[in-house]
Amino acid sequence: MTATQFLIFIIYLSLFIAAGLFVDYQWKAVKRTYLAFIRAGFYSKQKYSLFEISIPRGQSKSPLAMEVFFNALYQPFGEGSWMNIWLQGSTKPWFTLELVSIEGKVKFFIWTNDKFSNGIRTQLYAQFPDIGIKEIYQGDYRNDYVSNINYDVSKYKFSCAEFKKKNAGHLPIKTYTDYGLDKDPKEEFKIDPITPVLEYLGNLGKGEQAWIQIGIRAPGKDTDKKFPTDAKELEKFRKTHKLKWYQNKVMVDWTDAAKEDIKKLTKRDLKMDKESPSNPADTKLTKQEMDKVDAVERGLSKIAFDTCIRTVYVAEKDLFSPSNSAGLSGVFKQYNTQHMNSFESKSPVVKYAIQDKSGLRVEADKKLIFEQYKARAFFYPQFIPIGAPSYHQVWKTNQFKLKKDKYIPSVPFIMTVEELATIFHFPGDTATTSNVSRIEAKKVEAPANLPI
């Protein structure tokens, strides 16, 4: 082959590769556009409801009751087949759990697709017979607190953030069982970790609001799990997951990572060598390792959800409190543990001031969180109230792949029902915050022998 022929070959090969990449890019763009279109039709047919919940005085149930209620929210259907996804535009349902302070008045809300309304009401009454439930239907903007404020920087100042777990999702936070609430102690002996959240919310003043929103849905599988790099581990991983040699990713769910972590912690991969046997001290677990194994195994026995948490602090410009704004980022500290997991707050910021001299970039990111909060938009960027994101955001396996330094919204992580019940449950009278929305008296049945 002459130099000229080789050059021509290289040119044709480059053109062929470029054409292939262009076709691949266009095909992905077509799929994204079609998916947005078909889901738009699906979402336009859905109706939603918001439940405002009032708690009776004397409510003394353990968060375990809320854990039982969350089991009813596990709805894994909606994307079971390619017909659901590509012909019907169907997605898995999601729910939001909301803790809200309106000028210090603390309220609990649960948002749902309307077709689950009766089931949610029934399950709530089953666990908490004395609560009050007010249903706010879609479009009833007068009673939906999020409709009363728009992102108007001339009138309000905003602080918006999202929370996520610092470590792998299967590692738990400090839950109500760690605080002894699973044993249902007397009210005066309870240490309820939700009380610092309620105290913060209850101490806001005139013109201030703080919103905490937790989005949950049944988890799916994740295709981003990479192969182990060690050759022996790689071979074992292939056999376990029936993989071919050219594959570099595998469909797994959160339990796979949990089980692998348990194996690693318990050192079950150590093999006995007759010539140089392992030191028994190498296989003995420390107290922290034993606690971690117990906690992860307990989590594996429970239902888990894909979870996203976002927060908003908003106040009239002359009433905005920097300390209350900063305080919202610390309301979850009581759930943190050093050796397992903790929450970390992620606010829209830039690394260097020169990247955003005008402040418009950070303001746009805050507005995105705020608008997503108002729409209760989670997990699916095509959700109609906020529309699809710009095309530099590529939605893949529930994660945004964005340009460098771009704020990443709503990346889900795993939380079990025990963890969810810890951060969202109805407090007993040990929560002395007077501004929690409560019913003054329990509802009781009339005596059976009452004369007519």
VOPAGU-2260 file (C-alpha; in pm, 1 decimal, decimal comma):
REM VOPAGU-2260
SITE   aa  ch    i         X         Y         Z
SITE  MET   A    0       0,0       0,0       0,0
SITE  THR   A    1     139,8     334,9    -107,7
SITE  ALA   A    2     140,9     641,8     114,2
SITE  THR   A    3    -135,1     796,8     -98,7
SITE  GLN   A    4    -354,0     487,2     -69,0
SITE  PHE   A    5    -295,6     477,5     308,2
SITE  LEU   A    6    -391,6     844,5     338,3
SITE  ILE   A    7    -710,8     786,3     138,0
SITE  PHE   A    8    -790,4     487,2     358,0
SITE  ILE   A    9    -746,4     697,8     673,6
SITE  ILE   A   10    -972,4     971,6     530,9
SITE  TYR   A   11   -1247,2     723,4     439,7
SITE  LEU   A   12   -1218,6     553,1     778,5
SITE  SER   A   13   -1245,4     887,6     956,5
SITE  LEU   A   14   -1551,1     981,0     750,4
SITE  PHE   A   15   -1708,9     643,9     822,0
SITE  ILE   A   16   -1652,1     678,4    1198,5
SITE  ALA   A   17   -1778,7    1037,8    1195,9
SITE  ALA   A   18   -2091,8     932,7    1008,7
SITE  GLY   A   19   -2151,5     650,2    1256,0
SITE  LEU   A   20   -2113,6     884,1    1552,2
SITE  PHE   A   21   -2346,1    1138,5    1389,0
SITE  VAL   A   22   -2612,6     874,2    1323,7
SITE  ASP   A   23   -2578,2     747,8    1681,4
SITE  TYR   A   24   -2613,8    1103,2    1818,4
SITE  GLN   A   25   -2918,3    1172,7    1600,5
SITE  TRP   A   26   -3077,7     842,1    1696,9
SITE  LYS   A   27   -3039,6     920,7    2066,6
SITE  ALA   A   28   -3183,8    1268,0    2007,5
SITE  VAL   A   29   -3482,1    1117,0    1827,0
SITE  LYS   A   30   -3540,5     870,7    2111,8
SITE  ARG   A   31   -3520,6    1152,5    2368,8
SITE  THR   A   32   -3765,9    1365,7    2173,1
SITE  TYR   A   33   -4006,2    1077,6    2117,6
SITE  LEU   A   34   -3991,6     976,4    2483,4
SITE  ALA   A   35   -4066,8    1335,0    2588,8
SITE  PHE   A   36   -4361,9    1343,0    2346,7
SITE  ILE   A   37   -4512,4    1008,1    2449,3
SITE  ARG   A   38   -4471,0    1083,4    2819,5
SITE  ALA   A   39   -4632,6    1424,0    2768,6
SITE  GLY   A   40   -4947,9    1242,6    2658,2
SITE  PHE   A   41   -4930,4    1007,8    2955,6
SITE  TYR   A   42   -4878,8    1282,6    3212,8
SITE  SER   A   43   -5155,8    1497,8    3065,6
SITE  LYS   A   44   -5407,5    1226,9    3160,0
SITE  GLN   A   45   -5296,9    1206,1    3523,6
SITE  LYS   A   46   -5458,7    1384,9    3817,3
SITE  TYR   A   47   -5296,3    1449,3    4152,6
SITE  SER   A   48   -5398,8    1519,7    4509,5
SITE  LEU   A   49   -5228,3    1670,9    4811,9
SITE  PHE   A   50   -5316,2    1556,2    5164,5
SITE  GLU   A   51   -5270,4    1796,7    5453,9
SITE  ILE   A   52   -5245,1    1598,3    5777,3
SITE  SER   A   53   -5324,2    1722,9    6127,8
SITE  ILE   A   54   -5199,9    1523,9    6426,8
SITE  PRO   A   55   -5405,4    1467,5    6744,2
SITE  ARG   A   56   -5265,2    1555,3    7083,2
SITE  GLY   A   57   -5163,8    1240,7    7265,2
SITE  GLN   A   58   -5037,4    1073,6    6946,3
SITE  SER   A   59   -4785,7     825,9    7084,9
SITE  LYS   A   60   -4725,0     573,9    6807,4
SITE  SER   A   61   -4372,4     469,9    6720,8
SITE  PRO   A   62   -4229,9     558,7    6375,2
SITE  LEU   A   63   -4282,3     188,5    6303,3
SITE  ALA   A   64   -4644,2     277,0    6223,6
SITE  MET   A   65   -4522,2     515,9    5955,0
SITE  GLU   A   66   -4286,3     246,6    5827,2
SITE  VAL   A   67   -4585,0      14,7    5780,6
SITE  PHE   A   68   -4765,5     294,2    5594,1
SITE  PHE   A   69   -4468,7     346,3    5359,9
SITE  ASN   A   70   -4482,5     -19,3    5260,5
SITE  ALA   A   71   -4815,5      62,3    5092,7
SITE  LEU   A   72   -4644,1     327,6    4877,4
SITE  TYR   A   73   -4418,8      70,1    4714,5
SITE  GLN   A   74   -4561,2      64,6    4360,6
SITE  PRO   A   75   -4305,7     -91,7    4122,6
SITE  PHE   A   76   -4532,6    -112,7    3817,4
SITE  GLY   A   77   -4543,7     127,5    3522,1
SITE  GLU   A   78   -4228,5      32,5    3331,6
SITE  GLY   A   79   -4258,8    -344,1    3323,8
SITE  SER   A   80   -4232,3    -381,8    2947,5
SITE  TRP   A   81   -4118,8    -194,0    2638,0
SITE  MET   A   82   -4486,3    -133,7    2553,8
SITE  ASN   A   83   -4533,7      53,6    2883,3
SITE  ILE   A   84   -4236,0     276,2    2811,0
SITE  TRP   A   85   -4235,4     329,6    2434,0
SITE  LEU   A   86   -4603,2     297,0    2337,8
SITE  GLN   A   87   -4787,5     421,3    2645,9
SITE  GLY   A   88   -4525,7     659,9    2785,6
SITE  SER   A   89   -4592,5     512,5    3128,4
SITE  THR   A   90   -4360,5     573,6    3423,2
SITE  LYS   A   91   -4348,6     439,9    3775,2
SITE  PRO   A   92   -4559,1     646,2    4017,3
SITE  TRP   A   93   -4385,4     857,9    4277,2
SITE  PHE   A   94   -4497,9    1027,4    4596,2
SITE  THR   A   95   -4376,6    1325,1    4793,5
SITE  LEU   A   96   -4358,5    1366,2    5170,1
SITE  GLU   A   97   -4349,8    1730,4    5275,1
SITE  LEU   A   98   -4267,4    1910,3    5599,2
SITE  VAL   A   99   -4355,2    2276,6    5575,7
SITE  SER   A  100   -4338,0    2589,2    5789,5
SITE  ILE   A  101   -4552,6    2888,3    5694,9
SITE  GLU   A  102   -4438,4    3170,8    5923,4
SITE  GLY   A  103   -4371,6    2913,6    6196,1
SITE  LYS   A  104   -4688,7    2709,1    6149,1
SITE  VAL   A  105   -4569,9    2350,8    6088,2
SITE  LYS   A  106   -4767,2    2127,4    5852,4
SITE  PHE   A  107   -4736,2    1773,9    5712,1
SITE  PHE   A  108   -4831,8    1695,9    5350,6
SITE  ILE   A  109   -4835,3    1389,2    5123,7
SITE  TRP   A  110   -4870,4    1434,2    4746,3
SITE  THR   A  111   -4989,9    1149,7    4524,7
SITE  ASN   A  112   -5139,1    1048,7    4194,1
SITE  ASP   A  113   -5514,8    1068,7    4241,3
SITE  LYS   A  114   -5564,0     696,4    4174,1
SITE  PHE   A  115   -5380,3     622,0    4500,8
SITE  SER   A  116   -5582,0     871,1    4707,4
SITE  ASN   A  117   -5828,0     625,3    4855,4
SITE  GLY   A  118   -5555,9     376,7    4937,1
SITE  ILE   A  119   -5340,5     638,8    5107,3
SITE  ARG   A  120   -5632,9     769,0    5311,9
SITE  THR   A  121   -5722,3     414,4    5415,7
SITE  GLN   A  122   -5365,5     322,7    5511,3
SITE  LEU   A  123   -5318,9     644,4    5709,4
SITE  TYR   A  124   -5635,5     589,2    5908,1
SITE  ALA   A  125   -5537,6     225,6    5961,5
SITE  GLN   A  126   -5217,4     329,5    6137,8
SITE  PHE   A  127   -5331,3     664,9    6280,5
SITE  PRO   A  128   -5709,0     647,9    6339,8
SITE  ASP   A  129   -5727,0     989,5    6508,5
SITE  ILE   A  130   -5547,9    1208,6    6254,3
SITE  GLY   A  131   -5721,9    1471,0    6046,7
SITE  ILE   A  132   -5687,1    1454,7    5667,3
SITE  LYS   A  133   -5773,1    1738,7    5431,4
SITE  GLU   A  134   -5751,0    1655,2    5062,3
SITE  ILE   A  135   -5646,5    1931,0    4823,1
SITE  TYR   A  136   -5724,1    1842,3    4462,7
SITE  GLN   A  137   -5515,4    1931,2    4159,9
SITE  GLY   A  138   -5589,8    2285,5    4051,7
SITE  ASP   A  139   -5704,9    2401,1    4396,1
SITE  TYR   A  140   -5434,9    2666,3    4407,4
SITE  ARG   A  141   -5588,1    2853,3    4699,2
SITE  ASN   A  142   -5506,5    2570,0    4941,6
SITE  ASP   A  143   -5177,5    2448,4    4793,2
SITE  TYR   A  144   -4906,2    2637,6    4975,6
SITE  VAL   A  145   -4658,9    2622,2    4684,5
SITE  SER   A  146   -4890,0    2826,6    4462,0
SITE  ASN   A  147   -4873,9    3132,3    4685,0
SITE  ILE   A  148   -4513,4    3221,4    4599,5
SITE  ASN   A  149   -4348,2    3264,5    4261,2
SITE  TYR   A  150   -3976,9    3296,6    4195,4
SITE  ASP   A  151   -3978,5    3673,6    4209,1
SITE  VAL   A  152   -3635,3    3801,2    4317,0
SITE  SER   A  153   -3765,4    4158,3    4331,7
SITE  LYS   A  154   -3991,6    4059,8    4622,2
SITE  TYR   A  155   -3831,9    3751,4    4782,4
SITE  LYS   A  156   -3492,3    3606,0    4862,4
SITE  PHE   A  157   -3445,6    3232,9    4815,5
SITE  SER   A  158   -3217,0    2962,6    4948,4
SITE  CYS   A  159   -3263,5    2631,1    4768,0
SITE  ALA   A  160   -3071,1    2308,1    4817,5
SITE  GLU   A  161   -3084,7    1932,8    4784,3
SITE  PHE   A  162   -2973,4    1664,0    5027,9
SITE  LYS   A  163   -2815,4    1332,9    4946,0
SITE  LYS   A  164   -2638,9    1054,1    5127,9
SITE  LYS   A  165   -2266,5    1103,3    5154,0
SITE  ASN   A  166   -2184,1     732,9    5112,9
SITE  ALA   A  167   -2340,1     441,2    4923,5
SITE  GLY   A  168   -2718,7     427,3    4956,3
SITE  HIS   A  169   -2731,5      84,9    5120,1
SITE  LEU   A  170   -2539,5     219,3    5420,2
SITE  PRO   A  171   -2803,7     353,1    5661,8
SITE  ILE   A  172   -2828,8     679,5    5848,3
SITE  LYS   A  173   -2899,4     681,5    6222,4
SITE  THR   A  174   -3258,1     562,5    6242,2
SITE  TYR   A  175   -3533,2     565,2    6501,2
SITE  THR   A  176   -3431,3     216,1    6615,8
SITE  ASP   A  177   -3090,6     357,1    6711,3
SITE  TYR   A  178   -3277,0     611,6    6923,7
SITE  GLY   A  179   -3477,1     334,4    7093,2
SITE  LEU   A  180   -3813,7     438,4    6949,2
SITE  ASP   A  181   -3879,4      86,4    6820,9
SITE  LYS   A  182   -3923,4     -13,8    7186,5
SITE  ASP   A  183   -4200,0     247,9    7223,2
SITE  PRO   A  184   -4082,8     403,9    7551,0
SITE  LYS   A  185   -4295,4     633,2    7763,5
SITE  GLU   A  186   -4336,5     981,2    7621,4
SITE  GLU   A  187   -4112,4    1147,3    7881,3
SITE  PHE   A  188   -3824,1     909,4    7794,2
SITE  LYS   A  189   -3844,9     942,1    7416,4
SITE  ILE   A  190   -3561,4    1094,8    7216,2
SITE  ASP   A  191   -3725,9    1167,4    6882,5
SITE  PRO   A  192   -3476,1    1275,2    6612,2
SITE  ILE   A  193   -3744,5    1465,6    6420,6
SITE  THR   A  194   -3786,3    1720,9    6700,3
SITE  PRO   A  195   -3487,0    1939,2    6592,1
SITE  VAL   A  196   -3648,2    1966,1    6247,1
SITE  LEU   A  197   -3981,7    2067,5    6398,0
SITE  GLU   A  198   -3816,4    2314,9    6634,2
SITE  TYR   A  199   -3639,0    2481,9    6344,1
SITE  LEU   A  200   -3958,0    2500,0    6139,3
SITE  GLY   A  201   -4164,1    2621,4    6432,7
SITE  ASN   A  202   -3928,6    2909,1    6509,2
SITE  LEU   A  203   -3957,1    3088,6    6176,2
SITE  GLY   A  204   -4111,2    3431,3    6192,0
SITE  LYS   A  205   -4337,8    3657,3    5992,3
SITE  GLY   A  206   -4273,6    3656,4    5618,3
SITE  GLU   A  207   -4055,8    3340,9    5634,5
SITE  GLN   A  208   -4127,6    2996,6    5493,7
SITE  ALA   A  209   -3925,8    2672,6    5489,0
SITE  TRP   A  210   -4018,4    2369,7    5279,3
SITE  ILE   A  211   -3874,8    2017,8    5296,9
SITE  GLN   A  212   -3978,8    1775,6    5023,0
SITE  ILE   A  213   -3893,0    1405,1    4999,1
SITE  GLY   A  214   -3967,5    1232,2    4668,0
SITE  ILE   A  215   -3989,0     851,5    4667,1
SITE  ARG   A  216   -4058,6     575,7    4414,8
SITE  ALA   A  217   -3994,3     203,3    4385,6
SITE  PRO   A  218   -3629,3     161,2    4277,6
SITE  GLY   A  219   -3519,3      23,5    3944,9
SITE  LYS   A  220   -3196,7    -134,3    3829,7
SITE  ASP   A  221   -2875,7      55,5    3770,4
SITE  THR   A  222   -2663,0     -11,8    3462,8
SITE  ASP   A  223   -2362,8     188,8    3579,1
SITE  LYS   A  224   -2215,1     -76,9    3805,4
SITE  LYS   A  225   -1858,7    -131,1    3683,0
SITE  PHE   A  226   -1661,6    -452,8    3685,8
SITE  PRO   A  227   -1407,7    -507,1    3963,5
SITE  THR   A  228   -1057,3    -431,6    3843,7
SITE  ASP   A  229    -892,7    -727,8    4014,6
SITE  ALA   A  230    -868,3   -1024,9    3775,9
SITE  LYS   A  231    -990,6   -1287,1    4023,4
SITE  GLU   A  232   -1277,0   -1067,4    4141,0
SITE  LEU   A  233   -1363,3    -995,9    3778,2
SITE  GLU   A  234   -1389,3   -1364,5    3694,0
SITE  LYS   A  235   -1605,2   -1429,6    3999,8
SITE  PHE   A  236   -1825,7   -1132,9    3908,6
SITE  ARG   A  237   -1873,6   -1266,2    3554,1
SITE  LYS   A  238   -1981,5   -1607,6    3680,2
SITE  THR   A  239   -2222,7   -1453,6    3931,2
SITE  HIS   A  240   -2388,8   -1221,6    3678,5
SITE  LYS   A  241   -2353,3   -1440,3    3366,0
SITE  LEU   A  242   -2160,9   -1175,4    3174,2
SITE  LYS   A  243   -1982,0   -1191,1    2842,9
SITE  TRP   A  244   -1620,3   -1087,6    2808,0
SITE  TYR   A  245   -1697,0    -765,5    2615,6
SITE  GLN   A  246   -1943,3    -628,5    2867,4
SITE  ASN   A  247   -1820,4    -356,4    3103,0
SITE  LYS   A  248   -2146,2    -281,0    3280,5
SITE  VAL   A  249   -2411,7    -488,2    3449,0
SITE  MET   A  250   -2773,4    -446,4    3552,8
SITE  VAL   A  251   -2787,0    -454,6    3931,9
SITE  ASP   A  252   -3010,1    -322,8    4204,5
SITE  TRP   A  253   -2912,5    -169,0    4537,7
SITE  THR   A  254   -2911,7    -505,4    4716,7
SITE  ASP   A  255   -2615,2    -627,7    4508,1
SITE  ALA   A  256   -2393,6    -353,1    4645,0
SITE  ALA   A  257   -2520,1    -422,6    4997,0
SITE  LYS   A  258   -2441,7    -794,0    4970,2
SITE  GLU   A  259   -2097,4    -726,5    4825,4
SITE  ASP   A  260   -2026,7    -488,3    5111,7
SITE  ILE   A  261   -2131,3    -748,2    5368,2
SITE  LYS   A  262   -1900,5   -1003,7    5208,7
SITE  LYS   A  263   -1616,3    -757,6    5217,2
SITE  LEU   A  264   -1682,7    -661,3    5578,7
SITE  THR   A  265   -1710,3   -1018,9    5697,3
SITE  LYS   A  266   -1400,9   -1115,1    5496,3
SITE  ARG   A  267   -1569,4   -1419,5    5347,1
SITE  ASP   A  268   -1344,5   -1390,4    5043,2
SITE  LEU   A  269   -1037,1   -1492,0    5245,4
SITE  LYS   A  270    -928,6   -1840,2    5144,3
SITE  MET   A  271    -755,6   -2081,2    5377,2
SITE  ASP   A  272    -401,3   -2158,8    5270,1
SITE  LYS   A  273    -246,5   -2463,6    5438,9
SITE  GLU   A  274     106,1   -2338,0    5390,2
SITE  SER   A  275      39,2   -1984,4    5516,4
SITE  PRO   A  276    -293,3   -1985,4    5703,0
SITE  SER   A  277    -470,4   -1655,8    5769,2
SITE  ASN   A  278    -428,0   -1492,9    6103,2
SITE  PRO   A  279    -756,9   -1528,5    6298,4
SITE  ALA   A  280    -721,3   -1164,3    6404,2
SITE  ASP   A  281    -755,6   -1063,0    6037,9
SITE  THR   A  282   -1104,1   -1211,6    6020,5
SITE  LYS   A  283   -1231,9   -1073,0    6347,9
SITE  LEU   A  284   -1472,1    -783,3    6305,7
SITE  THR   A  285   -1439,3    -462,2    6498,7
SITE  LYS   A  286   -1735,4    -323,0    6690,3
SITE  GLN   A  287   -1802,8     -66,9    6416,9
SITE  GLU   A  288   -1782,8    -333,8    6145,6
SITE  MET   A  289   -2027,2    -553,4    6336,5
SITE  ASP   A  290   -2265,2    -259,3    6373,4
SITE  LYS   A  291   -2238,2    -187,6    6001,5
SITE  VAL   A  292   -2304,0    -549,5    5904,3
SITE  ASP   A  293   -2607,7    -565,0    6134,3
SITE  ALA   A  294   -2743,8    -237,2    5997,1
SITE  VAL   A  295   -2695,2    -333,2    5631,6
SITE  GLU   A  296   -2850,5    -677,2    5685,9
SITE  ARG   A  297   -3146,3    -516,2    5861,7
SITE  GLY   A  298   -3186,0    -284,9    5563,0
SITE  LEU   A  299   -3184,1    -580,1    5322,8
SITE  SER   A  300   -3488,3    -720,3    5503,9
SITE  LYS   A  301   -3690,1    -405,1    5432,3
SITE  ILE   A  302   -3844,9    -235,3    5131,1
SITE  ALA   A  303   -3640,0      51,1    4989,0
SITE  PHE   A  304   -3713,8     350,2    4767,4
SITE  ASP   A  305   -3533,1     571,6    4522,3
SITE  THR   A  306   -3526,0     898,9    4714,0
SITE  CYS   A  307   -3458,5    1265,8    4647,7
SITE  ILE   A  308   -3471,0    1543,5    4907,1
SITE  ARG   A  309   -3491,2    1913,9    4829,9
SITE  THR   A  310   -3539,1    2216,0    5053,5
SITE  VAL   A  311   -3644,8    2576,8    5007,0
SITE  TYR   A  312   -3615,0    2871,8    5243,3
SITE  VAL   A  313   -3792,9    3182,8    5116,2
SITE  ALA   A  314   -3865,2    3514,6    5283,3
SITE  GLU   A  315   -3959,9    3866,0    5191,6
SITE  LYS   A  316   -3641,6    4055,6    5109,8
SITE  ASP   A  317   -3645,0    4273,5    5420,1
SITE  LEU   A  318   -3729,9    3975,4    5645,3
SITE  PHE   A  319   -3476,5    3726,4    5505,7
SITE  SER   A  320   -3268,4    3573,5    5787,4
SITE  PRO   A  321   -2920,4    3441,0    5689,2
SITE  SER   A  322   -2912,0    3232,4    6009,4
SITE  ASN   A  323   -3244,9    3064,7    5929,3
SITE  SER   A  324   -3130,9    3010,2    5572,2
SITE  ALA   A  325   -2812,6    2841,0    5696,0
SITE  GLY   A  326   -3008,1    2654,7    5964,8
SITE  LEU   A  327   -3207,4    2462,1    5705,2
SITE  SER   A  328   -2886,2    2296,1    5582,8
SITE  GLY   A  329   -2825,3    2153,7    5931,5
SITE  VAL   A  330   -3166,2    2014,4    6023,4
SITE  PHE   A  331   -3064,1    1655,4    5937,6
SITE  LYS   A  332   -2741,1    1638,1    6139,3
SITE  GLN   A  333   -2898,1    1420,2    6409,6
SITE  TYR   A  334   -2933,9    1141,5    6151,4
SITE  ASN   A  335   -2561,6    1133,6    6070,9
SITE  THR   A  336   -2316,2     867,4    6178,9
SITE  GLN   A  337   -1940,2     874,4    6136,1
SITE  HIS   A  338   -1890,7     511,3    6038,0
SITE  MET   A  339   -2195,3     451,4    5815,1
SITE  ASN   A  340   -2379,1     734,7    5645,5
SITE  SER   A  341   -2480,9    1095,8    5672,1
SITE  PHE   A  342   -2669,7    1361,0    5480,9
SITE  GLU   A  343   -2487,4    1632,3    5297,0
SITE  SER   A  344   -2644,4    1948,3    5159,9
SITE  LYS   A  345   -2571,1    2054,5    4803,8
SITE  SER   A  346   -2658,8    2413,2    4717,2
SITE  PRO   A  347   -2614,7    2580,1    4377,6
SITE  VAL   A  348   -2271,3    2741,0    4390,0
SITE  VAL   A  349   -1973,5    2801,8    4162,7
SITE  LYS   A  350   -1619,0    2717,4    4259,1
SITE  TYR   A  351   -1478,0    3053,1    4157,1
SITE  ALA   A  352   -1659,6    3388,5    4161,4
SITE  ILE   A  353   -1527,9    3467,2    3814,1
SITE  GLN   A  354   -1741,9    3182,2    3677,0
SITE  ASP   A  355   -2058,2    3371,0    3766,6
SITE  LYS   A  356   -1985,2    3740,3    3810,7
SITE  SER   A  357   -2347,7    3840,6    3759,4
SITE  GLY   A  358   -2488,3    3567,1    3985,0
SITE  LEU   A  359   -2732,2    3466,2    3712,8
SITE  ARG   A  360   -2600,2    3110,6    3685,8
SITE  VAL   A  361   -2650,5    3033,3    4055,4
SITE  GLU   A  362   -2986,4    3211,4    4046,2
SITE  ALA   A  363   -3094,9    2993,4    3752,1
SITE  ASP   A  364   -2998,4    2676,9    3941,0
SITE  LYS   A  365   -3190,6    2790,5    4249,8
SITE  LYS   A  366   -3491,3    2866,0    4032,8
SITE  LEU   A  367   -3469,2    2515,7    3882,3
SITE  ILE   A  368   -3487,8    2357,2    4228,9
SITE  PHE   A  369   -3772,1    2591,6    4326,8
SITE  GLU   A  370   -3977,9    2518,6    4015,0
SITE  GLN   A  371   -3917,6    2145,4    4050,5
SITE  TYR   A  372   -4033,5    2167,4    4411,0
SITE  LYS   A  373   -4354,3    2346,2    4313,0
SITE  ALA   A  374   -4423,4    2089,4    4041,3
SITE  ARG   A  375   -4332,5    1793,2    4267,4
SITE  ALA   A  376   -4120,5    1685,1    3972,3
SITE  PHE   A  377   -3887,9    1392,8    4043,7
SITE  PHE   A  378   -3708,8    1114,0    3857,9
SITE  TYR   A  379   -3841,9    1196,1    3507,3
SITE  PRO   A  380   -3724,8    1514,6    3330,0
SITE  GLN   A  381   -4022,2    1498,9    3092,9
SITE  PHE   A  382   -4273,4    1567,6    3370,2
SITE  ILE   A  383   -4507,8    1824,2    3215,5
SITE  PRO   A  384   -4529,5    2101,4    3478,9
SITE  ILE   A  385   -4164,2    2195,7    3425,9
SITE  GLY   A  386   -4106,4    2052,9    3079,4
SITE  ALA   A  387   -3804,8    1860,9    2953,8
SITE  PRO   A  388   -3456,3    1991,3    3040,9
SITE  SER   A  389   -3227,8    2141,0    2781,2
SITE  TYR   A  390   -3054,8    1883,6    2566,4
SITE  HIS   A  391   -2712,9    1927,8    2723,5
SITE  GLN   A  392   -2866,7    1721,4    3003,9
SITE  VAL   A  393   -2856,2    1356,8    2905,7
SITE  TRP   A  394   -3080,7    1147,6    3125,5
SITE  LYS   A  395   -2926,2     806,8    3174,0
SITE  THR   A  396   -3001,5     547,8    3440,6
SITE  ASN   A  397   -3158,4     806,7    3668,3
SITE  GLN   A  398   -2854,5    1034,7    3661,9
SITE  PHE   A  399   -2769,9    1358,3    3483,2
SITE  LYS   A  400   -2446,4    1368,8    3288,3
SITE  LEU   A  401   -2384,7    1742,2    3271,0
SITE  LYS   A  402   -2121,6    1985,4    3155,7
SITE  LYS   A  403   -1837,2    2037,9    3397,7
SITE  ASP   A  404   -1932,1    2245,4    3702,5
SITE  LYS   A  405   -2300,8    2236,4    3607,8
SITE  TYR   A  406   -2534,6    2187,2    3899,8
SITE  ILE   A  407   -2675,2    1831,7    3908,1
SITE  PRO   A  408   -3042,9    1823,1    4015,0
SITE  SER   A  409   -3232,6    1539,6    4178,9
SITE  VAL   A  410   -2992,6    1246,0    4161,4
SITE  PRO   A  411   -3177,0     969,7    4352,9
SITE  PHE   A  412   -3029,8     754,6    4626,1
SITE  ILE   A  413   -3157,5     455,1    4822,6
SITE  MET   A  414   -3342,8     481,1    5153,2
SITE  THR   A  415   -3522,5     198,5    5329,7
SITE  VAL   A  416   -3866,4     241,8    5485,1
SITE  GLU   A  417   -3698,3     248,6    5826,6
SITE  GLU   A  418   -3486,2     546,0    5723,7
SITE  LEU   A  419   -3782,1     724,5    5564,8
SITE  ALA   A  420   -3994,8     670,0    5873,7
SITE  THR   A  421   -3714,2     826,2    6077,1
SITE  ILE   A  422   -3706,0    1154,0    5884,7
SITE  PHE   A  423   -4083,1    1174,9    5821,3
SITE  HIS   A  424   -4323,0    1062,2    6091,6
SITE  PHE   A  425   -4588,5    1213,3    6313,7
SITE  PRO   A  426   -4436,0    1319,5    6646,5
SITE  GLY   A  427   -4582,3    1249,3    6985,9
SITE  ASP   A  428   -4622,4    1504,4    7260,6
SITE  THR   A  429   -4248,8    1482,4    7325,4
SITE  ALA   A  430   -4225,3    1732,1    7038,8
SITE  THR   A  431   -4322,3    2040,5    7234,6
SITE  THR   A  432   -4326,7    2270,9    6932,9
SITE  SER   A  433   -4657,8    2446,6    6978,6
SITE  ASN   A  434   -4690,3    2537,6    6612,0
SITE  VAL   A  435   -4723,6    2179,7    6478,8
SITE  SER   A  436   -5063,1    2146,0    6311,1
SITE  ARG   A  437   -5265,5    1937,8    6556,7
SITE  ILE   A  438   -5622,7    1836,7    6628,5
SITE  GLU   A  439   -5708,5    1955,9    6976,9
SITE  ALA   A  440   -5899,8    1641,5    7075,7
SITE  LYS   A  441   -5895,7    1278,6    6972,0
SITE  LYS   A  442   -6189,1    1148,7    6773,0
SITE  VAL   A  443   -6373,8     875,2    6965,0
SITE  GLU   A  444   -6670,4     658,5    6886,4
SITE  ALA   A  445   -6999,9     723,0    7061,1
SITE  PRO   A  446   -7081,3     480,3    7346,6
SITE  ALA   A  447   -7260,6     169,4    7222,5
SITE  ASN   A  448   -7532,8     196,9    7491,5
SITE  LEU   A  449   -7620,0     561,9    7419,3
SITE  PRO   A  450   -8002,7     597,0    7432,0
SITE  ILE   A  451   -8168,0     703,5    7109,3
